[in-house]
Amino acid sequence: MTKAELVETVSKVSDLTRKHSEVIVDAVFTSIIDALQRGDKIELRGFGSFRVRRRGSRTGRNPKIPHFKPGKELRELINRR
């Protein structure tokens, strides 16, 4: 699913205009990105959690890597199919 498809789905489900739905989707993504940049953990019950993982020391760069861990409900729904 692309961002445009997500906006379209939000628009249909919520009876909002496409423009309003796009603002909402952008706000959610921006909030997640801002929280990860601050080092916060994001937990969406029933969906999963996002956090930043640090790679171990090595020669060169030691980048931070965003990590997603699916929640129990999401894993069960996906594995059921």
GIGI-V887842 format. One record per helix or strand of 3 or more residues. SS is the DSSP state (H for helix, E for strand). FROM is the first residue (numbers start at 1). TO is the last residue. If there is no record, write none. Layout:
# GIGI-V887842
ss:SS from:FROM to:TO
ss:SS from:FROM to:TO
This chain:
# GIGI-V887842
ss:H from:3 to:14
ss:H from:18 to:38
ss:E from:42 to:44
ss:E from:48 to:54
ss:E from:64 to:70
ss:H from:72 to:79
